């Protein structure tokens, strides 16, 4: 046995204790890809502002979604790894790792090395590319692998935002809910990022080698209204373009009529402009537009987490009802659904074939 598949997600606190949440937020927001400002300014912002109030607020939010098994992001990831392991058999070890907190990338890789495994496949559980998630996670993985092996063998599954297996898996989850609810509108709410992240093409590792970034995008993204209408050379590694491509594919797979669905962006932090339209604004505006029944996707998240269960399933539902809506239903993430388990293997296989075709 000399091969491992590592499923990589963002991370979660170890518990709902304020200290554990603070540790998680400090590690997360200290990442220069996440809070991409002057290092001194980042340190001061964290320690003089964010880490003084936000840990207690976030801990209260995490308590609303915590279960006997702990964090949904963690136990759904572990369930996925177990089911993928069953399909892959004994020749491949399947592990879950988190970019922030536990199980850490370092601890997972150390365990694999101790077992004599040196052939690694990394599957980021981020369907769309962004520097703050996909890029940060992959970069950290390479750093830790290089610390343990002189010449690590690492293959990375590229973003799969419109891969048919990924789209079909989400459609399988959504279809029964939509058939039952018959919503007036479907809102596809993606995690937001600052607009500057979209306008700036990250020109470093691992993007340059793995995704072929060559500086394209700076004069295209967000510079015209239809910049995300289709994938083109200028936006092929653009988070916003990936999100809209995912949304179009989901709408096609679910046979949603034009005007019955739209895209928004959630979870913004700070005062800088983020991707628009903002989900929380649209949630409050839709009832005045005649929308009484709303279904919400979060297709940037392959596992349910704080951003889906609490931000949409609890807070957004309360805001929608307060604004005059009658029903908001959250469409769950893929978690460890059987169609997603099978999709992971299909995406890996197609990625391997694509890599072979380039050699």
Secondary structure in CASP SS format (residue, H / E / C, confidence):
PFRMAT SS
TARGET T0000
AUTHOR 0000-0000-0000
METHOD secondary structure of the structure
MODEL  1
X C 1.00
X C 1.00
X E 1.00
X E 1.00
X E 1.00
X E 1.00
X E 1.00
X E 1.00
X E 1.00
X E 1.00
X E 1.00
X E 1.00
X C 1.00
X C 1.00
X C 1.00
X C 1.00
X C 1.00
X H 1.00
X H 1.00
X H 1.00
X H 1.00
X H 1.00
X H 1.00
X H 1.00
X H 1.00
X H 1.00
X H 1.00
X H 1.00
X H 1.00
X C 1.00
X C 1.00
X C 1.00
X C 1.00
X C 1.00
X C 1.00
X C 1.00
X C 1.00
X C 1.00
X H 1.00
X H 1.00
X H 1.00
X H 1.00
X H 1.00
X H 1.00
X H 1.00
X H 1.00
X H 1.00
X H 1.00
X H 1.00
X H 1.00
X H 1.00
X H 1.00
X H 1.00
X H 1.00
X H 1.00
X H 1.00
X H 1.00
X H 1.00
X H 1.00
X H 1.00
X H 1.00
X H 1.00
X H 1.00
X H 1.00
X H 1.00
X C 1.00
X E 1.00
X C 1.00
X C 1.00
X E 1.00
X C 1.00
X H 1.00
X H 1.00
X H 1.00
X H 1.00
X H 1.00
X H 1.00
X H 1.00
X H 1.00
X H 1.00
X H 1.00
X H 1.00
X H 1.00
X H 1.00
X H 1.00
X H 1.00
X H 1.00
X H 1.00
X C 1.00
X C 1.00
X C 1.00
X E 1.00
X E 1.00
X E 1.00
X E 1.00
X E 1.00
X E 1.00
X E 1.00
X E 1.00
X E 1.00
X E 1.00
X C 1.00
X C 1.00
X E 1.00
X H 1.00
X H 1.00
X H 1.00
X H 1.00
X H 1.00
X H 1.00
X H 1.00
X H 1.00
X H 1.00
X H 1.00
X C 1.00
X C 1.00
X C 1.00
X C 1.00
X E 1.00
X E 1.00
X E 1.00
X E 1.00
X E 1.00
X E 1.00
X C 1.00
X C 1.00
X C 1.00
X C 1.00
X C 1.00
X C 1.00
X H 1.00
X H 1.00
X H 1.00
X H 1.00
X H 1.00
X H 1.00
X H 1.00
X H 1.00
X H 1.00
X H 1.00
X H 1.00
X H 1.00
X H 1.00
X H 1.00
X H 1.00
X H 1.00
X H 1.00
X H 1.00
X C 1.00
X C 1.00
X C 1.00
X C 1.00
X E 1.00
X E 1.00
X E 1.00
X E 1.00
X C 1.00
X C 1.00
X C 1.00
X C 1.00
X C 1.00
X C 1.00
X C 1.00
X H 1.00
X H 1.00
X H 1.00
X H 1.00
X H 1.00
X H 1.00
X H 1.00
X H 1.00
X H 1.00
X H 1.00
X H 1.00
X H 1.00
X H 1.00
X H 1.00
X H 1.00
X H 1.00
X H 1.00
X H 1.00
X C 1.00
X C 1.00
X C 1.00
X E 1.00
X E 1.00
X E 1.00
X E 1.00
X E 1.00
X E 1.00
X E 1.00
X C 1.00
X C 1.00
X E 1.00
X H 1.00
X H 1.00
X H 1.00
X H 1.00
X H 1.00
X C 1.00
X C 1.00
X C 1.00
X C 1.00
X C 1.00
X C 1.00
X C 1.00
X H 1.00
X H 1.00
X H 1.00
X H 1.00
X C 1.00
X C 1.00
X C 1.00
X C 1.00
X C 1.00
X C 1.00
X C 1.00
X C 1.00
X C 1.00
X C 1.00
X C 1.00
X C 1.00
X C 1.00
X C 1.00
X C 1.00
X C 1.00
X C 1.00
X C 1.00
X C 1.00
X C 1.00
X C 1.00
X C 1.00
X C 1.00
X C 1.00
X C 1.00
X C 1.00
X C 1.00
X C 1.00
X H 1.00
X H 1.00
X H 1.00
X H 1.00
X H 1.00
X H 1.00
X H 1.00
X H 1.00
X H 1.00
X H 1.00
X H 1.00
X H 1.00
X H 1.00
X H 1.00
X H 1.00
X C 1.00
X C 1.00
X C 1.00
X C 1.00
X C 1.00
X C 1.00
X C 1.00
X E 1.00
X E 1.00
X E 1.00
X E 1.00
X E 1.00
X E 1.00
X C 1.00
X C 1.00
X C 1.00
X C 1.00
X C 1.00
X C 1.00
X C 1.00
X E 1.00
X C 1.00
X C 1.00
X C 1.00
X E 1.00
X H 1.00
X H 1.00
X H 1.00
X H 1.00
X H 1.00
X H 1.00
X H 1.00
X H 1.00
X H 1.00
X H 1.00
X H 1.00
X C 1.00
X C 1.00
X C 1.00
X E 1.00
X E 1.00
X E 1.00
X E 1.00
X E 1.00
X C 1.00
X C 1.00
X C 1.00
X C 1.00
X C 1.00
X C 1.00
X C 1.00
X C 1.00
X H 1.00
X H 1.00
X H 1.00
X H 1.00
X H 1.00
X H 1.00
X H 1.00
X H 1.00
X H 1.00
X H 1.00
X H 1.00
X H 1.00
X H 1.00
X H 1.00
X H 1.00
X H 1.00
X H 1.00
X C 1.00
X C 1.00
X C 1.00
X C 1.00
X E 1.00
X E 1.00
X E 1.00
X E 1.00
X C 1.00
X C 1.00
X C 1.00
X C 1.00
X C 1.00
X C 1.00
X C 1.00
X H 1.00
X H 1.00
X H 1.00
X H 1.00
X H 1.00
X H 1.00
X H 1.00
X H 1.00
X H 1.00
X H 1.00
X H 1.00
X H 1.00
X H 1.00
X H 1.00
X H 1.00
X H 1.00
X H 1.00
X H 1.00
X H 1.00
X H 1.00
X H 1.00
X C 1.00
END
